[in-house]
Amino acid sequence: MQQAQSVNKTFGEKLVSVLRYPLFTVQFPQPVQAKSQVPKKPAPPVTVKPKETVKRSPYATVPANRPYQPMPVRKTLPVRKTIPYIFTPARNKEEYKKILFVLRVLDKNGSTAFTKVLHVEPTNTGSRLIATDGKRMHVTEIMTKIKPGDYKPVITKDAVKLGAPVVNANFPNWERVVPTNVKKIGCINLESTKYAGEINEATNSLEKLSGERVKPNYLADLTKKTWAVYRQKENHKALLLKEHGAKETYAVIMPLAA
């Protein structure tokens, strides 16, 4: 009896022990702890150092082991020298007298630029010379070829020298003041007019021919030759005087009453 109880107890204990445990177990894998990632420090920015500019001295010497290279020769344009135009009685007496005739009307005391220059224009055979003081104008032609432009002449005792042309003289259109619709009324002879009295006589002769009065020094500045006188139909208009035997030598003179 005791043995059956022990067997039963033993069986009962076993039953209890079995019931204490689940019928089956599921083994879950153990969770693996993820390693905590430490944030990396950002890499410092890479700074690019600027290239140092090397200043080369203009006097730097060439290294000894460098082959010599000659510097190329620069072609320079030749400097053109201005050749002055010189007129003297010994070189050409006629042209010297003609240029003096034109230069006598230059205004020495005025302030207008074009009344202080000799205006030069080219012709087929040489040069045309013109000058004015605003009240009269002298024109002539010579065989010497002068560069066109406006010149300030240097006048000495026995020579006339022209340097380089000047700028901003603004010489006017001189041909517009030359009378075209004119009539020849006579001639005046200035060959023997050396003194003031003789100049006054020539001035009186011109007044009788033209009916116009001009300054005596206007006639004194003409060449000592015979001059043909031309006048316009209207009174107190410019007179045209042409040197006898010289086609392109003439003077335009304004009368005093103009």
Phi, psi and omega in degrees: 000314177296326181289324178292324178292325180290324180291317180296321179296318180296320179292319179295319178297320179295321180295317179297319181294328178288319181292337179292335182257148177294157180298322176212158180234141175254121180271112176274139177295144179293130178296132180272124178290121178289137180289128179293125180275120179279123181300131180285145177287134180296142181292140178298141181298141180278119179264127178266119180287130178295146179292133180285129178282123181268116178278120180266130179285137177297347181256015181296142182274153178279133178304150185293330183272002180271131181294146183286129177238115181293144179289138178294141181279123179279136178277120179252137179289138180294139179281121181278123178274137178284120180274118181288147175266123183238129179242127179222158177298328182291324181282310180203099186296319182294315179292326177297318178293322181294316181291327175295321178302317181289320186286347182293341183268000180300139180273112184276336186251349183282175181247358180281129188295317187287346178275003181244008185236159172262118181269131184238132176231150180280150172233176180293332184247355182175240183220149174252133183247133180222141174210154181207155173246009180097340179246340179209163182214137177245138181225139175204171177231146178228167181277338181292132178272114180249142178300129181301145179151191179246132185236146170256100187287152173252115185254121175246189185298317185232025181200154173233125184241132176245126178270230178271151177299148178263164180249162175064027174282332177054053179295132186284175176286091189291333184294338181290338182266359178279119180297137180248320179270080186233167179227134179286129183242358178150192181223156172232141182257119181250014184296325184249022181267085181255336185244167184300320181297320180290326177294321179295323177296320178293325178294320178295321178297318179295323180294323179293324181287315189258340186079008181240144179257134178234164178293136181301325181291341175296320178283327180295334181275356175280167177289155182279067180220185178272136183237130174277138184251132178234141178228162178268170181293320182284148176282157177060031175255165184299139176266146177246123179241127181244133179291132182294128178086355179240108187296322187249027175242113182208169180226143174245121187234132176272131178289164183294329182280355184286000000 
